[in-house]
Amino acid sequence: MSGFWDRFFIFLLISVIAGLLWITLGAVVTLACVSIALLLLLFHHQRQLAILDKWLQAEKSISLPDSSGKWGDVFARLIRLLREQRQAQQQISSALERLQRATSAMPEGVVIMDEMDRIEWCNPVAEKHLGINARLDRGQHITHLVRHTQFATYLETGDYSEPLVIKQSRQQGMILSLQIVPFGDKQKLLVSRDITRLEKIQSMRRDFIANVSHELRTPLTVIGGFLETLSEEDHVDAKASKLALKLMTDQAQRMQRLVEDLLTLSQLENTENLARDDVVDIPKMLRELYHEAQSLSSGRHAITLDLRTEAKLRGRMDELRSAFSNLISNAIRYTPKKGAIALNWEIRDDRGIFSVQDSGIGIEAEHVPRLTERFYRVDRGRSRETGGTGLGLAIVKHVLTCHQATLDVVSEPGKGSCFSTSFPLARLIND
Ligand code: ADP
């Protein structure tokens, strides 16, 4: 309102002055004076506009141009608007930067796509998973980089409730789970997860269940068969029934050994993080195992025990006993009659080494890296014949890992094998 009255009084003042001039000096002089005044005013506004233009062109400057009056107010208001806009811009860009940093730190790959499924942005994990170059591939259609017919179909169908699992050919052996998440105005997020490990665990679990079922089915079939025959026959002679009972007992023992080994493995898995700090008298344990080995071999092998140190170990007695006993029983089972088996306990290169050397059938080099896998056997028949479960070396490996120890296998087919366990200095008690 005050603006209106200001303008009204100025207009009134000019009209009064113009009227007085008209009356005293005449029309021509008055028009000349008014024209000069209007020219001066026009010049003033032109100058202020030039200042405004110059100021607008010098983008970065937010200092106030030197002006007074109405133009001064206009500049002050513009400066305030500019400051507010810059502040808002800074807030947005720092929020954007934080968002990008957070997305980059995500373990999942993230690709932002436009409404035409072209790449707008992606984080470093997505670059690794999908072989995208965030800078160079911007604007490329996603299917040019994720070249899978299944993915193209998944993208087209528009049903993104379930993720798609693909084998990434660019990175050997990598298995990816891809999920599309629509957002905003027909835009999409592509989230990629590396599920190679998960898939491996799942396939191991499937194999494991299949193996256990298979291992149990054979003895159960044998026992079932005998039971059926015995129940169907009216008169079973004593000799035949004794033989059937013996064979059934063998199969039952086989199942028992399998179940015991499975329980040992599961207990080891459940107690992986437990401290294993008991003092285990290894020489004493090995003397006992040596006697057990002799009775297991029943004089078929020449077994020797060489205790080169009396050092003890920090660990769990039952676990170490089970691991060492597995190695010894393997040596007996895979060494033909009259063969030699040597058990050694020594300290070498600051490590406690227990080794079992045999002159048995040996192992082809290609099998050695897989020996500690569950149910892996070089000769299935021989393993079964000698009462093996296929879990012995898996147990050994697990026990050693829980004791920060390692297993080393040196073997030559037809000549024999040496299985060495090596314990770190920190576990040795040498008094
Ligand atoms: P198994 O119960 O079949 O013996 P293990 O896990 O103890 O299972 O051993 C895995 C495989 O490693 C065996 O089936 C056998 O083929 C091989 N193996 C283990 N120890 C020896 C050895 N001392 N000599 C030759 N082969 C061996």
Residues whose N, C-alpha, C, O or C-beta is under 5 A from the ligand:
A	BS01	ADP	N330 A331 Y334 G360 G362 I363 L371 Y376 R377 V378 D379 S383 G388 T389 G390 L391 G392 L393 A394 S417
